[in-house]
Amino acid sequence: MRVRSIVSAAVLAGGLLVTPVAVGAADASTTVAAACKYRQSGNHWVCITPGAFCPAAAHKKYGYAKVTNRKYRCTLTSGDIQWRWHRA
């Protein structure tokens, strides 16, 4: 029981040592993600959220993630009951 309280105190103290970030500071990926709108652009989709459900129009199509810009495909994998964006 004593070890648990020491560990809890250490975790709490460690959490207090985190340096706060300036309130007005925003990195480029956050700014890009905020400006990005989920939409179809020709034969692919832009600003998708990986793992999210995808619309019927996107089935078997590719999309690019809004934060990482990585390529995903709207697929129905085993175990899923709905189409989702999976890493291509």
BELJO-V17160 format. One record per run of one state. SS is the DSSP state (~ for helix, > for strand, _ for the rest). FROM is the first residue (numbers start at 0). LEN is the number of residues. If there is no record, write none. Layout:
ss=<SS & SS>
from=<FROM & FROM>
len=<LEN & LEN>
//
This chain:
ss=<_ & ~ & _ & ~ & _ & > & _ & > & _ & > & _ & ~ & _ & > & _ & > & _ & > & _>
from=<0 & 1 & 16 & 27 & 35 & 38 & 41 & 43 & 48 & 52 & 53 & 55 & 58 & 61 & 65 & 70 & 75 & 83 & 87>
len=<1 & 15 & 11 & 8 & 3 & 3 & 2 & 5 & 4 & 1 & 2 & 3 & 3 & 4 & 5 & 5 & 8 & 4 & 1>
//
